[in-house]
Amino acid sequence: MNPIAFAVPVFLAFIFLEFWVARSRGLQIHNLKDSLTSINVGMMSEFSKAIGGLISIAMFTVIADRFGAFVWDVSNPLTWISALLLYDFCYYWVHRTGHEINILWASHVVHHSSEEFNLSTALRQSSTGFLFRWIFYIPLALLGYPVKVFVVVGLIDFLYMYWVHTQLIGKLGWLEYVFVTPSNHRVHHGQNDYCIDKNYGGIFSFWDRMFGTYADERDDEKTVYGIRKPLQSWNPLWANLHQFVQIWQQVKSAQNWRHRLMYVFAKPSWTPEKEDATTRFDANHFSRFDTPASKALIRFAFVVTALTNLLLMSYYFFQSQLSQPLRISYCILMMLILAGMGWLLTRPREATLSHLDKDHSHA
């Protein structure tokens, strides 16, 4: 059974704990619609991986079996330590190219689309990442690491990255030099000029120090989270597709093949007018995206999110008993439900469920 099935309830419990601690400290680090969207994006990612996520494992297995250079003893701790280090090194490059190549950014941008930063943000994972990520882990397969080791160290990397998405933990001294921490990962999610393209590590921060992409969090500059071209939607499907749509529109309007290729493979900021287009960020003119919503709509969204979580957990437990067409149909239906819920939250209040509640207060 998918080990994420056991992690999901823990993730959700810590989100509630973080909310309670923040509230007791008088901190406003959550927006309910944003947090629900992050959770729904995470569920959509899990349903999409249920359809196509085995690609990475299948490709790894084929390459390791045919071209693996060494035989590794899984009872030897050095096998696991070396595999974890190499996996995290590969993740650094997965992550870095995900910011520096536009078509890969289109897949990764969903993780940065929240303008909040809390544990729910960690759940904003791409539904299309499985199409590209496996390529970067080919070195582990060529070295012959068993697929079991690959899966376990990948899970360790994934679980570690959850806890660093919080504002409740400050700087951690010397640990900042070795590990990814909440402080240096807050930098990675910032829109501020000094934050752009910094701190790509998964577990270890020394990769960034080695390759010149590290930045410490600044005490004298408030970090503003999100992306320069804001998503402005609570729809998890649109969060996954909006950058792909933009690339398609840019390619269609391009005047020559060089520009078409650059729109796909250059940095996300590239334009024909300016080869390395960058704009300075002005925090004073930034305003968070929000939409009005009735209490009834918020309650409805909360219930749908909770029920979909239960249906995801049910899928984890019963997927082995389902035929492949039924699995795919189930996952597509769940993703459509999540997309529909996001669409309702994003629409103007007068067009959504207002007949259920005449209270005009904002959530």
C-alpha positions as a Markdown table, in Angstrom:
| # | Residue | x | y | z |
|---|---|---|---|---|
| 1 | Met | 0.0 | 0.0 | 0.0 |
| 2 | Asn | 1.1 | 3.6 | -0.7 |
| 3 | Pro | 3.0 | 4.8 | 2.4 |
| 4 | Ile | 1.6 | 8.3 | 1.8 |
| 5 | Ala | -1.7 | 6.9 | 3.1 |
| 6 | Phe | -0.2 | 6.9 | 6.6 |
| 7 | Ala | 1.4 | 10.3 | 6.1 |
| 8 | Val | -1.7 | 12.2 | 5.0 |
| 9 | Pro | -3.5 | 12.1 | 8.4 |
| 10 | Val | -0.2 | 13.3 | 10.1 |
| 11 | Phe | 0.2 | 16.1 | 7.6 |
| 12 | Leu | -3.4 | 17.3 | 8.2 |
| 13 | Ala | -3.0 | 17.0 | 12.0 |
| 14 | Phe | 0.1 | 19.2 | 11.9 |
| 15 | Ile | -1.7 | 21.8 | 9.8 |
| 16 | Phe | -4.4 | 22.1 | 12.4 |
| 17 | Leu | -1.7 | 22.2 | 15.1 |
| 18 | Glu | 0.2 | 25.0 | 13.3 |
| 19 | Phe | -3.1 | 26.9 | 12.9 |
| 20 | Trp | -3.8 | 26.7 | 16.6 |
| 21 | Val | -0.3 | 27.7 | 17.6 |
| 22 | Ala | -0.2 | 30.6 | 15.2 |
| 23 | Arg | -3.6 | 31.8 | 16.5 |
| 24 | Ser | -2.5 | 31.5 | 20.1 |
| 25 | Arg | 0.5 | 33.7 | 19.2 |
| 26 | Gly | -1.7 | 36.3 | 17.4 |
| 27 | Leu | -0.2 | 35.4 | 14.0 |
| 28 | Gln | -2.2 | 35.5 | 10.8 |
| 29 | Ile | -0.4 | 33.0 | 8.5 |
| 30 | His | -3.3 | 31.1 | 7.1 |
| 31 | Asn | -6.1 | 32.0 | 4.7 |
| 32 | Leu | -8.7 | 29.3 | 4.8 |
| 33 | Lys | -9.5 | 29.4 | 1.1 |
| 34 | Asp | -5.8 | 29.2 | 0.3 |
| 35 | Ser | -5.2 | 26.4 | 2.7 |
| 36 | Leu | -8.1 | 24.4 | 1.3 |
| 37 | Thr | -6.7 | 25.0 | -2.2 |
| 38 | Ser | -3.3 | 23.8 | -1.1 |
| 39 | Ile | -4.8 | 20.6 | 0.3 |
| 40 | Asn | -6.9 | 20.1 | -2.8 |
| 41 | Val | -3.8 | 20.6 | -5.1 |
| 42 | Gly | -2.1 | 18.0 | -3.0 |
| 43 | Met | -4.9 | 15.5 | -3.4 |
| 44 | Met | -5.1 | 16.2 | -7.2 |
| 45 | Ser | -1.4 | 15.4 | -7.4 |
| 46 | Glu | -1.9 | 12.1 | -5.6 |
| 47 | Phe | -4.8 | 11.1 | -7.9 |
| 48 | Ser | -2.7 | 12.1 | -11.0 |
| 49 | Lys | 0.3 | 10.0 | -9.7 |
| 50 | Ala | -2.1 | 7.1 | -9.3 |
| 51 | Ile | -2.7 | 7.3 | -13.0 |
| 52 | Gly | 0.8 | 8.0 | -14.3 |
| 53 | Gly | 3.2 | 8.1 | -11.3 |
| 54 | Leu | 4.5 | 4.6 | -11.9 |
| 55 | Ile | 6.5 | 5.9 | -14.9 |
| 56 | Ser | 9.5 | 6.9 | -12.8 |
| 57 | Ile | 9.6 | 3.5 | -11.0 |
| 58 | Ala | 9.1 | 1.6 | -14.2 |
| 59 | Met | 11.9 | 3.6 | -16.0 |
| 60 | Phe | 14.2 | 3.3 | -13.1 |
| 61 | Thr | 13.7 | -0.5 | -12.9 |
| 62 | Val | 14.4 | -1.0 | -16.6 |
| 63 | Ile | 17.5 | 1.1 | -16.6 |
| 64 | Ala | 18.9 | -0.4 | -13.4 |
| 65 | Asp | 18.3 | -3.9 | -14.5 |
| 66 | Arg | 19.9 | -3.5 | -17.9 |
| 67 | Phe | 22.6 | -1.0 | -17.3 |
| 68 | Gly | 23.3 | -0.9 | -13.5 |
| 69 | Ala | 27.0 | -0.8 | -13.0 |
| 70 | Phe | 27.2 | -2.2 | -9.4 |
| 71 | Val | 25.4 | -4.5 | -7.1 |
| 72 | Trp | 24.5 | -2.9 | -3.8 |
| 73 | Asp | 24.1 | -4.6 | -0.4 |
| 74 | Val | 20.8 | -3.2 | 1.1 |
| 75 | Ser | 21.9 | -4.4 | 4.5 |
| 76 | Asn | 24.9 | -2.0 | 4.4 |
| 77 | Pro | 24.2 | 1.4 | 5.9 |
| 78 | Leu | 26.6 | 3.0 | 3.3 |
| 79 | Thr | 24.2 | 1.9 | 0.5 |
| 80 | Trp | 21.4 | 4.0 | 2.1 |
| 81 | Ile | 23.6 | 7.0 | 3.0 |
| 82 | Ser | 25.2 | 7.2 | -0.4 |
| 83 | Ala | 21.8 | 6.8 | -2.1 |
| 84 | Leu | 20.2 | 9.5 | 0.0 |
| 85 | Leu | 23.1 | 11.9 | -0.7 |
| 86 | Leu | 22.9 | 11.2 | -4.4 |
| 87 | Tyr | 19.1 | 11.4 | -4.5 |
| 88 | Asp | 19.2 | 14.8 | -2.8 |
| 89 | Phe | 21.9 | 16.0 | -5.2 |
| 90 | Cys | 19.7 | 14.9 | -8.1 |
| 91 | Tyr | 16.8 | 16.6 | -6.5 |
| 92 | Tyr | 18.8 | 19.9 | -6.3 |
| 93 | Trp | 19.1 | 19.8 | -10.1 |
| 94 | Val | 15.4 | 18.7 | -10.6 |
| 95 | His | 14.4 | 21.7 | -8.5 |
| 96 | Arg | 16.9 | 24.2 | -10.0 |
| 97 | Thr | 15.9 | 23.3 | -13.6 |
| 98 | Gly | 12.3 | 23.5 | -12.5 |
| 99 | His | 12.9 | 27.2 | -12.0 |
| 100 | Glu | 15.3 | 27.9 | -14.9 |
| 101 | Ile | 13.6 | 26.2 | -17.8 |
| 102 | Asn | 10.1 | 27.4 | -18.7 |
| 103 | Ile | 8.5 | 24.1 | -19.6 |
| 104 | Leu | 9.7 | 22.6 | -16.3 |
| 105 | Trp | 8.6 | 25.7 | -14.4 |
| 106 | Ala | 5.2 | 25.2 | -15.9 |
| 107 | Ser | 5.1 | 21.9 | -13.9 |
| 108 | His | 6.7 | 23.2 | -10.7 |
| 109 | Val | 5.0 | 26.6 | -10.5 |
| 110 | Val | 2.0 | 25.1 | -8.7 |
| 111 | His | 4.1 | 24.6 | -5.6 |
| 112 | His | 4.9 | 28.4 | -5.5 |
| 113 | Ser | 1.4 | 29.7 | -6.4 |
| 114 | Ser | 0.3 | 30.2 | -2.8 |
| 115 | Glu | 0.7 | 33.7 | -1.4 |
| 116 | Glu | 0.8 | 32.2 | 2.1 |
| 117 | Phe | 3.5 | 30.1 | 3.7 |
| 118 | Asn | 2.5 | 27.4 | 6.1 |
| 119 | Leu | 2.4 | 23.6 | 6.3 |
| 120 | Ser | -0.5 | 23.4 | 3.9 |
| 121 | Thr | 1.7 | 25.0 | 1.3 |
| 122 | Ala | 3.9 | 21.9 | 1.4 |
| 123 | Leu | 1.0 | 19.9 | 0.0 |
| 124 | Arg | 0.9 | 22.0 | -3.2 |
| 125 | Gln | 2.6 | 19.4 | -5.4 |
| 126 | Ser | 2.5 | 19.2 | -9.2 |
| 127 | Ser | 0.2 | 16.9 | -11.0 |
| 128 | Thr | 2.5 | 16.8 | -14.0 |
| 129 | Gly | 5.9 | 16.5 | -12.4 |
| 130 | Phe | 6.1 | 12.7 | -12.9 |
| 131 | Leu | 6.4 | 13.4 | -16.6 |
| 132 | Phe | 9.8 | 15.0 | -16.2 |
| 133 | Arg | 11.4 | 14.2 | -12.8 |
| 134 | Trp | 12.4 | 10.6 | -13.5 |
| 135 | Ile | 15.0 | 11.7 | -16.1 |
| 136 | Phe | 17.1 | 13.4 | -13.4 |
| 137 | Tyr | 17.4 | 10.3 | -11.3 |
| 138 | Ile | 18.9 | 8.2 | -14.1 |
| 139 | Pro | 22.3 | 8.4 | -12.4 |
| 140 | Leu | 21.0 | 6.3 | -9.5 |
| 141 | Ala | 19.7 | 3.7 | -11.9 |
| 142 | Leu | 23.0 | 3.6 | -13.9 |
| 143 | Leu | 24.8 | 3.0 | -10.6 |
| 144 | Gly | 22.6 | 0.0 | -10.0 |
| 145 | Tyr | 20.8 | 1.1 | -6.8 |
| 146 | Pro | 17.9 | -1.3 | -6.2 |
| 147 | Val | 14.5 | 0.2 | -6.9 |
| 148 | Lys | 13.5 | -0.4 | -3.2 |
| 149 | Val | 16.3 | 1.9 | -2.1 |
| 150 | Phe | 15.3 | 4.5 | -4.7 |
| 151 | Val | 11.7 | 4.6 | -3.5 |
| 152 | Val | 12.6 | 4.7 | 0.2 |
| 153 | Val | 15.2 | 7.5 | 0.0 |
| 154 | Gly | 12.8 | 9.4 | -2.3 |
| 155 | Leu | 10.1 | 9.1 | 0.4 |
| 156 | Ile | 12.5 | 10.3 | 3.0 |
| 157 | Asp | 13.4 | 13.3 | 0.9 |
| 158 | Phe | 9.7 | 14.1 | 0.4 |
| 159 | Leu | 8.7 | 13.7 | 4.0 |
| 160 | Tyr | 11.6 | 15.9 | 5.2 |
| 161 | Met | 10.5 | 18.8 | 3.0 |
| 162 | Tyr | 7.1 | 19.0 | 4.7 |
| 163 | Trp | 8.2 | 20.5 | 8.0 |
| 164 | Val | 10.3 | 23.3 | 6.5 |
| 165 | His | 7.1 | 25.0 | 5.2 |
| 166 | Thr | 6.3 | 27.0 | 8.3 |
| 167 | Gln | 6.8 | 30.5 | 9.7 |
| 168 | Leu | 6.6 | 29.4 | 13.3 |
| 169 | Ile | 10.3 | 28.3 | 13.5 |
| 170 | Gly | 13.1 | 30.8 | 13.4 |
| 171 | Lys | 16.7 | 30.4 | 12.4 |
| 172 | Leu | 18.5 | 27.3 | 13.7 |
| 173 | Gly | 22.1 | 28.4 | 14.0 |
| 174 | Trp | 24.7 | 26.1 | 12.5 |
| 175 | Leu | 22.1 | 23.8 | 11.1 |
| 176 | Glu | 21.4 | 26.4 | 8.4 |
| 177 | Tyr | 24.9 | 25.6 | 6.9 |
| 178 | Val | 24.1 | 21.9 | 6.4 |
| 179 | Phe | 20.3 | 21.4 | 6.2 |
| 180 | Val | 17.3 | 22.9 | 4.6 |
| 181 | Thr | 15.4 | 24.7 | 7.4 |
| 182 | Pro | 12.2 | 26.7 | 7.6 |
| 183 | Ser | 14.3 | 29.9 | 7.5 |
| 184 | Asn | 16.3 | 29.2 | 4.3 |
| 185 | His | 13.2 | 27.6 | 2.7 |
| 186 | Arg | 11.1 | 30.7 | 3.3 |
| 187 | Val | 13.7 | 32.5 | 1.1 |
| 188 | His | 13.0 | 30.0 | -1.6 |
| 189 | His | 9.3 | 30.8 | -1.6 |
| 190 | Gly | 9.8 | 34.6 | -1.6 |
| 191 | Gln | 9.1 | 37.0 | -4.4 |
| 192 | Asn | 11.6 | 39.5 | -3.0 |
| 193 | Asp | 14.5 | 40.2 | -5.4 |
| 194 | Tyr | 17.1 | 38.5 | -3.2 |
| 195 | Cys | 14.9 | 35.4 | -3.0 |
| 196 | Ile | 14.6 | 34.6 | -6.7 |
| 197 | Asp | 16.3 | 31.4 | -7.8 |
| 198 | Lys | 17.7 | 30.6 | -4.4 |
| 199 | Asn | 17.9 | 27.6 | -2.0 |
| 200 | Tyr | 16.9 | 24.6 | -4.1 |
| 201 | Gly | 18.1 | 21.8 | -1.7 |
| 202 | Gly | 15.7 | 19.1 | -0.5 |
| 203 | Ile | 17.4 | 18.0 | 2.7 |
| 204 | Phe | 20.8 | 19.5 | 2.5 |
| 205 | Ser | 21.6 | 23.2 | 2.0 |
| 206 | Phe | 25.3 | 22.7 | 1.1 |
| 207 | Trp | 24.4 | 22.0 | -2.5 |
| 208 | Asp | 23.3 | 25.6 | -2.8 |
| 209 | Arg | 26.4 | 26.8 | -1.1 |
| 210 | Met | 28.5 | 24.7 | -3.5 |
| 211 | Phe | 26.8 | 26.0 | -6.6 |
| 212 | Gly | 26.3 | 29.6 | -5.6 |
| 213 | Thr | 22.5 | 29.6 | -5.1 |
| 214 | Tyr | 22.3 | 30.0 | -1.4 |
| 215 | Ala | 20.8 | 33.1 | 0.4 |
| 216 | Asp | 20.1 | 33.6 | 4.1 |
| 217 | Glu | 16.8 | 35.0 | 5.3 |
| 218 | Arg | 17.0 | 38.7 | 5.9 |
| 219 | Asp | 15.8 | 40.0 | 9.2 |
| 220 | Asp | 15.3 | 43.6 | 7.9 |
| 221 | Glu | 13.1 | 42.7 | 4.9 |
| 222 | Lys | 9.7 | 41.0 | 5.2 |
| 223 | Thr | 9.4 | 38.0 | 2.9 |
| 224 | Val | 6.5 | 38.2 | 0.4 |
| 225 | Tyr | 5.4 | 34.8 | -0.8 |
| 226 | Gly | 4.0 | 33.7 | -4.1 |
| 227 | Ile | 4.9 | 34.2 | -7.8 |
| 228 | Arg | 5.5 | 37.4 | -9.8 |
| 229 | Lys | 2.6 | 36.5 | -12.2 |
| 230 | Pro | -0.1 | 35.6 | -9.6 |
| 231 | Leu | -2.4 | 32.7 | -10.1 |
| 232 | Gln | -5.5 | 34.6 | -8.8 |
| 233 | Ser | -7.5 | 31.4 | -8.6 |
| 234 | Trp | -8.5 | 28.8 | -6.0 |
| 235 | Asn | -8.8 | 26.1 | -8.8 |
| 236 | Pro | -6.3 | 23.3 | -8.4 |
| 237 | Leu | -6.7 | 22.3 | -12.0 |
| 238 | Trp | -5.9 | 25.8 | -13.2 |
| 239 | Ala | -3.0 | 26.0 | -10.8 |
| 240 | Asn | -1.5 | 23.0 | -12.6 |
| 241 | Leu | -2.2 | 24.2 | -16.2 |
| 242 | His | -2.0 | 28.0 | -16.3 |
| 243 | Gln | 1.7 | 28.2 | -17.1 |
| 244 | Phe | 1.4 | 25.5 | -19.8 |
| 245 | Val | -1.5 | 27.6 | -21.3 |
| 246 | Gln | 0.7 | 30.7 | -21.3 |
| 247 | Ile | 3.6 | 28.9 | -23.0 |
| 248 | Trp | 1.2 | 27.6 | -25.7 |
| 249 | Gln | -0.1 | 31.2 | -26.3 |
| 250 | Gln | 3.4 | 32.6 | -26.4 |
| 251 | Val | 4.5 | 29.9 | -28.9 |
| 252 | Lys | 1.5 | 30.5 | -31.1 |
| 253 | Ser | 2.2 | 34.3 | -31.2 |
| 254 | Ala | 6.0 | 33.9 | -31.7 |
| 255 | Gln | 7.5 | 35.3 | -34.9 |
| 256 | Asn | 10.1 | 32.7 | -35.6 |
| 257 | Trp | 11.3 | 29.2 | -34.5 |
| 258 | Arg | 14.0 | 30.6 | -32.3 |
| 259 | His | 11.5 | 32.6 | -30.2 |
| 260 | Arg | 9.2 | 29.5 | -30.1 |
| 261 | Leu | 12.0 | 27.4 | -28.7 |
| 262 | Met | 13.1 | 30.1 | -26.2 |
| 263 | Tyr | 9.6 | 30.4 | -24.9 |
| 264 | Val | 9.7 | 26.7 | -24.1 |
| 265 | Phe | 13.3 | 26.1 | -22.9 |
| 266 | Ala | 14.6 | 29.6 | -21.8 |
| 267 | Lys | 14.0 | 31.0 | -18.3 |
| 268 | Pro | 10.4 | 31.8 | -17.5 |
| 269 | Ser | 11.3 | 35.6 | -17.5 |
| 270 | Trp | 12.6 | 35.5 | -21.1 |
| 271 | Thr | 11.1 | 37.8 | -23.7 |
| 272 | Pro | 12.2 | 38.6 | -27.3 |
| 273 | Glu | 12.5 | 42.3 | -26.3 |
| 274 | Lys | 14.9 | 41.6 | -23.5 |
| 275 | Glu | 16.9 | 38.4 | -23.4 |
| 276 | Asp | 17.1 | 38.3 | -19.6 |
| 277 | Ala | 14.0 | 40.1 | -18.6 |
| 278 | Thr | 13.7 | 40.8 | -14.9 |
| 279 | Thr | 11.6 | 43.2 | -13.0 |
| 280 | Arg | 12.3 | 44.6 | -9.5 |
| 281 | Phe | 9.8 | 43.6 | -6.9 |
| 282 | Asp | 8.0 | 46.3 | -4.9 |
| 283 | Ala | 6.5 | 44.9 | -1.7 |
| 284 | Asn | 4.7 | 48.1 | -1.1 |
| 285 | His | 2.4 | 47.5 | -4.1 |
| 286 | Phe | 1.8 | 43.9 | -3.4 |
| 287 | Ser | -1.7 | 42.8 | -2.4 |
| 288 | Arg | -2.7 | 39.2 | -1.7 |
| 289 | Phe | -5.3 | 37.5 | -3.9 |
| 290 | Asp | -8.6 | 36.9 | -2.2 |
| 291 | Thr | -12.3 | 36.5 | -3.1 |
| 292 | Pro | -15.4 | 37.0 | -1.1 |
| 293 | Ala | -17.3 | 33.9 | 0.0 |
| 294 | Ser | -20.3 | 33.2 | 2.1 |
| 295 | Lys | -20.0 | 31.1 | 5.2 |
| 296 | Ala | -22.1 | 28.5 | 3.5 |
| 297 | Leu | -19.7 | 28.3 | 0.6 |
| 298 | Ile | -16.7 | 28.0 | 3.0 |
| 299 | Arg | -18.5 | 25.2 | 5.0 |
| 300 | Phe | -19.3 | 23.5 | 1.7 |
| 301 | Ala | -15.7 | 23.7 | 0.5 |
| 302 | Phe | -14.5 | 22.4 | 3.8 |
| 303 | Val | -16.9 | 19.4 | 3.7 |
| 304 | Val | -16.0 | 18.6 | 0.1 |
| 305 | Thr | -12.3 | 18.7 | 0.9 |
| 306 | Ala | -12.7 | 16.5 | 4.0 |
| 307 | Leu | -14.8 | 13.9 | 2.0 |
| 308 | Thr | -12.4 | 13.9 | -0.9 |
| 309 | Asn | -9.6 | 13.2 | 1.6 |
| 310 | Leu | -11.5 | 10.2 | 2.9 |
| 311 | Leu | -12.1 | 9.1 | -0.7 |
| 312 | Leu | -8.3 | 9.4 | -1.3 |
| 313 | Met | -7.5 | 7.3 | 1.8 |
| 314 | Ser | -10.1 | 4.7 | 0.6 |
| 315 | Tyr | -8.4 | 4.6 | -2.8 |
| 316 | Tyr | -5.0 | 4.0 | -1.1 |
| 317 | Phe | -6.5 | 1.0 | 0.7 |
| 318 | Phe | -8.6 | -0.5 | -2.1 |
| 319 | Gln | -6.7 | 0.3 | -5.3 |
| 320 | Ser | -5.2 | -3.2 | -5.6 |
| 321 | Gln | -8.7 | -4.6 | -5.9 |
| 322 | Leu | -9.7 | -2.2 | -8.7 |
| 323 | Ser | -9.2 | -2.8 | -12.4 |
| 324 | Gln | -7.0 | -0.3 | -14.2 |
| 325 | Pro | -9.9 | 1.4 | -16.1 |
| 326 | Leu | -11.8 | 1.7 | -12.8 |
| 327 | Arg | -8.8 | 3.2 | -11.1 |
| 328 | Ile | -8.3 | 5.8 | -13.9 |
| 329 | Ser | -12.0 | 6.7 | -13.9 |
| 330 | Tyr | -12.1 | 7.1 | -10.1 |
| 331 | Cys | -9.1 | 9.4 | -10.1 |
| 332 | Ile | -10.4 | 11.5 | -13.0 |
| 333 | Leu | -13.7 | 11.9 | -11.2 |
| 334 | Met | -12.0 | 13.0 | -8.0 |
| 335 | Met | -9.9 | 15.5 | -9.9 |
| 336 | Leu | -13.0 | 17.0 | -11.6 |
| 337 | Ile | -14.7 | 17.3 | -8.2 |
| 338 | Leu | -11.7 | 19.2 | -6.8 |
| 339 | Ala | -11.5 | 21.4 | -9.9 |
| 340 | Gly | -15.3 | 22.2 | -9.6 |
| 341 | Met | -14.8 | 23.1 | -5.9 |
| 342 | Gly | -12.0 | 25.5 | -6.8 |
| 343 | Trp | -14.1 | 27.0 | -9.6 |
| 344 | Leu | -16.9 | 27.7 | -7.1 |
| 345 | Leu | -14.5 | 29.4 | -4.7 |
| 346 | Thr | -13.0 | 31.6 | -7.3 |
| 347 | Arg | -16.2 | 32.8 | -8.9 |
| 348 | Pro | -17.8 | 36.1 | -7.6 |
| 349 | Arg | -19.9 | 35.4 | -4.5 |
| 350 | Glu | -23.1 | 36.5 | -6.2 |
| 351 | Ala | -22.7 | 33.6 | -8.7 |
| 352 | Thr | -22.0 | 30.9 | -6.1 |
| 353 | Leu | -24.2 | 29.3 | -3.5 |
| 354 | Ser | -25.3 | 32.7 | -2.2 |
| 355 | His | -28.8 | 31.4 | -2.0 |
| 356 | Leu | -27.6 | 29.1 | 0.8 |
| 357 | Asp | -26.5 | 31.9 | 3.1 |
| 358 | Lys | -27.5 | 35.6 | 3.2 |
| 359 | Asp | -24.5 | 36.4 | 5.4 |
| 360 | His | -22.2 | 38.8 | 3.4 |
| 361 | Ser | -19.2 | 38.5 | 5.6 |
| 362 | His | -15.8 | 37.5 | 4.0 |
| 363 | Ala | -14.1 | 34.3 | 5.0 |
